[in-house]
């Protein structure tokens, strides 16, 4: 099985940087974002969940990410990133 190439859209990179700068636990965010990359590189559909047509969602605590899957080019594109909200 070939790993997927994971790319981050500029907006998602900016969101991660903003979260990191405002975080009290930057190490946790770094670990979570690295783990997110590893999971998506293995298989973006597991444990990802389809949020809407063409848009997927994954939670790697404390992060939640939205991403797109380009099957033809075997690429995953992280399009948005945020923190898990508590209801």
C-alpha positions as CSV (number, residue, x, y, z in Angstrom):
1,X,0.0,0.0,0.0
2,X,1.4,3.4,-1.0
3,X,1.2,6.2,1.5
4,X,-0.9,9.2,0.7
5,X,0.7,12.5,0.3
6,X,-0.6,15.0,2.8
7,X,-0.8,18.7,1.9
8,X,-2.0,21.6,4.0
9,X,-3.9,24.4,2.4
10,X,-2.6,27.9,3.3
11,X,-5.8,28.6,5.4
12,X,-5.2,25.4,7.4
13,X,-1.6,26.2,8.0
14,X,-2.5,29.7,9.3
15,X,-5.2,28.2,11.5
16,X,-2.6,25.7,13.0
17,X,-0.1,28.5,13.5
18,X,-2.7,30.7,15.2
19,X,-3.8,27.8,17.5
20,X,-0.2,27.1,18.3
21,X,0.6,30.7,19.2
22,X,-2.5,31.0,21.5
23,X,-2.0,27.5,23.1
24,X,-1.0,26.9,26.7
25,X,0.3,23.5,25.6
26,X,2.1,23.9,22.3
27,X,3.7,20.5,22.6
28,X,0.3,18.8,22.6
29,X,-0.7,20.6,19.4
30,X,2.6,19.7,17.7
31,X,2.1,16.0,18.6
32,X,-1.6,16.1,17.5
33,X,-0.8,17.7,14.1
34,X,2.1,15.2,13.5
35,X,-0.2,12.3,14.4
36,X,-2.9,13.8,12.0
37,X,-0.3,13.7,9.2
38,X,0.6,10.1,9.9
39,X,-3.0,8.9,10.0
40,X,-4.0,10.7,6.8
41,X,-0.8,9.4,5.0
42,X,-1.8,5.8,5.9
43,X,-5.5,5.9,5.0
44,X,-7.6,9.1,5.0
45,X,-10.9,7.3,5.0
46,X,-10.2,5.4,8.2
47,X,-10.8,6.9,10.8
48,X,-12.0,9.9,8.7
49,X,-15.7,10.4,8.3
50,X,-17.4,12.0,5.3
51,X,-18.8,15.3,6.5
52,X,-20.4,16.3,3.2
53,X,-19.9,15.4,-0.4
54,X,-16.2,15.6,-1.1
55,X,-15.3,16.9,2.4
56,X,-14.1,14.7,5.2
57,X,-13.6,15.2,8.9
58,X,-11.2,13.7,11.4
59,X,-10.6,14.3,15.1
60,X,-7.1,13.9,16.6
61,X,-7.6,15.4,20.1
62,X,-7.5,18.3,20.6
63,X,-7.7,19.0,16.9
64,X,-10.5,18.6,14.4
65,X,-9.6,18.8,10.7
66,X,-11.5,19.0,7.5
67,X,-9.9,17.5,4.4
68,X,-10.4,16.6,0.8
69,X,-9.3,13.4,-0.9
70,X,-7.8,13.4,-4.4
71,X,-7.9,9.7,-5.3
72,X,-6.4,10.2,-8.8
73,X,-3.3,11.8,-7.4
74,X,-3.3,9.9,-4.1
75,X,-3.3,13.2,-2.2
76,X,-5.0,14.4,0.9
77,X,-5.5,18.2,1.4
78,X,-6.2,19.5,4.9
79,X,-8.4,22.5,4.2
80,X,-9.4,23.7,7.7
81,X,-8.4,23.1,11.3
82,X,-9.8,23.9,14.7
83,X,-10.0,22.7,18.3
84,X,-12.6,20.3,19.5
85,X,-15.4,22.3,21.2
86,X,-17.2,21.0,24.3
87,X,-21.0,21.2,24.2
